[in-house]
Amino acid sequence: MRKAPLFILLLPLLLAAAPAKKAMVVHPDVDPNEPCDVCHKEVTPEIVDAWYESKHGMNNVKCFVCHGPLGPEFMRRAPVNRCVGCHGDKEASMALPFFKGKDCFSCHAGHELNPHKLVKGGGK
Amino acid sequence: MSITRREFLESAAAASALAALSGVPGKALAAGGERWVKSVCRYCGTGCGLYIGVRDGKVFAVRGDKDNHNDGYLCLKGFLLPQILTAPTRCLYPMIRKDGKLVRASWDEAMSLVAAKFKEAIEKYGPDSVAFYGSGQGLTEETYVANKLFKAGIRTNNVEGNPRLCMASAVAGYVTTYGKDEPMGCYEDIDHADVFLLVGSNTAEAHPIIFQRIVRRKEKAPGTKVIVLDPRRTPTARIADLHISFKPGTDLAILNAMAYVLVTEGLFDEAFIKNHVVFGEGTETNKSFEDYKAFLAQYTPEKAAEIAGCKAEDIVTAARWFGERGKAAMSMWTMGLNQRTKGVWANNLVHNLHLITGKIGIPGSTPFSLTGQPNACGGVRDGGALSHLLPYGRLIANDKHRAEMEKLWGVPEGTLKPKPGPSTMEMFQKIEAGEIRCIYIMCTNPGQSLPNVGRYRKALQREDVFVVVAEAFHPTRTTELADVVLPAALWAEKEGVYGCSERRYQLLEQAIPPAGESRPDFEILCDLGRRLGLGHLVPFKTPTDIWNEILTICKGTVYDFSGMTRERLRQAHGILWPVPTPDHPGTKWRYVKGEDPLVPADWPHRIKFYGRPDNKAVVWLRPHKGPEEAPDPQFPMYYTTGRVIEHWHTGTMTRTCKELVHANAEAVAEIHPKDAARLGVKTGDKVRITSRRGSEVFKVKVTDTSKENLVFVHMHDDQHLCNLMTIDAVDPVSKQPEFKICAVKVEKV
C-alpha cells in the first residue's frame, strides 16, 4: 500500500487544533489526480466513514462540494453560501436571532451532519 | 427542543419576511444588484430547476429551485455550473481553417463561407449532400429551426442528432408497445412506488437527484424494495435489496424469466390483460395470452440463470416482489437497455412486466425511461428532429403527416421528401463514402462520442468533406476536425425551453449576455437560412417567436401543449404535457382517465392506450438474443462504458470545473481483482485495451465492483477515448448503436 506523507498523517491533528473561526486552512499539496478518499481512507477513516453513512454520502455529495477545490480556495469549514446551493430554503432562517454567530455546522456537526429527522431502517 | 405551534408559525412568518428582503430566488433584484434568474440545469435529463445568481453581470452561483420537482437539491455537477461559463476553453469567436489551422475570422466571413459551401454542394450534388447533426442539449427552439430549415428549406431529411445514440431504443420501445413515444408516468411516481426495478441504469451517478428521491422514498417507507439489474455493482446497488449481476447482454432472458414467474405464479391481472392488452410477435399483434405463456416456457428461472450467470432464486424473488398484489412497481432504465443491438426488445420486455400485472397508470406503477440529456425529449424526440420524424409524433414516411406539416410550414405540397434520411451511423458512413459533402454539427461532440470513433474521425477528416461545428467550447475532439467553428452562446447566455424525462417543459431564461462574439444557435441558423435564400422560413427574431410557432405545430397532436404560453412558462416551475389549454394544469399521468385530457370522461376503463388504433398496448414475444460481439478466444473480455457522477458526456463542460477536473477526470480501466491477478496488474499500472476496431491505454483501477471478465471505462475523458473500441453495430429497429457491450483483450503495458 502506498504510504501517506507525514504531513497528511498529521493533518487531522492540525485541523483539530485549528479554531473553527479560522477557516483559512490550506490543504496540503497532494496529487490532484487522486480522489480525496484515496488518502483520507488512510489518514481520517472516521471522517470518510461518517460521510459515507450520512445523507451526503448516500447521495454522493462528495468532499469538494462543501470543501471546494485543492489550493487556496480549499475550505475547511463550508460557509453558509456553499450550503444554500441545495438548502436555499434554510438561508432566511439563518438571520433569526437564534442563529446569531452560528453557521450550518453549529448544529449539523461533523461529517454525520445530524439531519433533523433520522429515519431508521431505510436506505442505509 | 420542542416549540409550540404558535412559536413555529411566528418563526416561519419571520423567516418568510426575511426571505422577502434578502433577495433569495424568486425575487428579481435585491440589494447590491444581485439577481436570481429561473433556469434549469444544463446537464442530465432529470431537468432540475435552479436559479442562476447574477452579480455585476456575472454568474456567481446557482441554487436549486425549491418549487421544482428537485425540491431545491442539485447534484455536484449542477452545483458547480457557474464555472463552465468562464472556462478558458470557451469558444469566443468564429474560426476558419486556413493552411490546415483554425484561425480567427469575422462572423460574416465564416457564415459566407458556410453558406457558399452548402450552396455549392446542393447545386452540384443535390440537397442530400448536406446534413445536420444536432443534440439533445440544444434548446427546443434551436432544434426546431434546424429541423425546419433542413427538411422544409434545403429539402433533405439528413437531419439527425445524438439522441439516436441514447434514446432511440426507448422511443421505439414506447412506440411499438403503446403506439406513441414518451413515458406515461412522472417523477411523482417515485413517491408512491413500493418496488423499484432499476435495470441498466446507474441512477446514483447518472441521475443523482432521481436516486436521491428513491432514497427518500425508501427512508419514508422502509418496506420499499429496490431491485438492481446490472453486471457491475455500481453505487446504485448500495440501496438495492436485491442486486442481480449477470453476464452482459443476457438481461432479455432475465426479464422473460421474470414474466414466466409472474404468469406461472398467477401474479398477473387477467381483467387488465383482457381490457387493455394484445399480444404480438415480430411486427404483428397476432398472438394470444396462451401463445405468450407457451413462449415463456423456454425462460424458466433456471434456464435464464444458466444463460445469464446469475441465481435462479434471485430472478424468482425479483418477480415476486415486482408482482406482489397491492404493491406499486416502478421500473427505470437507461443506456444499459437502450445502447444495445436488441435495445428495443429489451424495452418491450420491461413494458411487458407492467402490462401483464396491470401495474401501469396507477401512482407508483409505471415503466419510466430515464433520459440522458436535458432536452433529448423536448427538443429532438418530441420536436421530430431525426431523419424519419416530423414534429410532434408525425412521420416522414406518412403522406398525411407530410401534407399537414407542409401546410403548417407554408411550403408547397411535395416540398418534404417522402423517404426517411439516414440514421446517425448511416449518416456518418455516408460522409465516409463521400456522399455527404457538408455537415453542420450543433452542440455535440461526435469526434469523441460516436462508437468506433476512429473510423468516423477519419471520415470527418476527408479533404472533400466540409465540417461546420457550432459549439460553445474549443478545442473539442470535434472542433479540431472542423473547417469552420462557430461560437455558440452557452446555458445562461440565451433563452429557450428544455423538456426532461417526465414530459416536463421548462423555460431557461437568459441571465447574462453571450460570451465574446458567441451567438445563440437559433440566430446562427436563421443567419444561415437567410444566406441560403431561405430566410422566409426562419424569420425569427426571438426565441419567443419560434415558441409561438411551435405552439401551432403541436396543437391537436397527442403532445398538445398549446396551453403552455411563453408567459406561463416564465411563471411556472415546469409543466407536464399534454396541456391543451392555458388553464389546463398539466398531465402527471398520461393515458389515465381523469388525468389525461385526451382520455374522454366517459371512457369505461381507468386507462386508455389511445396511441394505438385498438386502444390496447402490446405485450411482445421477444426472445433472448445476446450482443453483436461476445468475447471469444482472441478478444476474451467484455468491455463496457458509462458515466461517473463527477463528469458528463465528453467532458467539455465538467472538465472545466476546478473541483471536477481533479475528481475522477481520467478514464481508468476498472478491473475485477481476479482479472487483475490473471493479468498481473495492480491499481495504477497501465493496460492496453484492444478491440477489433481500436486500441487505447488506460491506468488500472482494481475493484470488486466490476464483474469478473468485464472491464469498465468511463466515457468522459477526451485524452483517453473509450469509443475507439466500442462497436458501431446498431439495433435494426431503433438504429441505436451497441455502446454497452463489445469484446476486447486487455494486456499489461
Interface residues (C-beta under 8 A of the other chain):
Chain A: P32 N33 P35 C36 M58 N59 N60 V61 K62 F64 V65 G68 P69 L70 G71 E73 N81 V84 G85 C86 H87 G88 D89 E91 A92 S93 A95 L96 V119 K120 G121 G122 G123
Chain B: S11 A14 A15 S16 L18 A19 S22 V24 P25 Y51 A61 V62 R63 G64 K66 G72 Y73 L74 C75 L76 F79 L80 A204 E205 P208 F211 Q212 V215 K218 E219 K220 A221 P222 T224 P235 R238 I239 I645 E646 K658 E659 L660 V661 H662 A663 N664 A665 E666
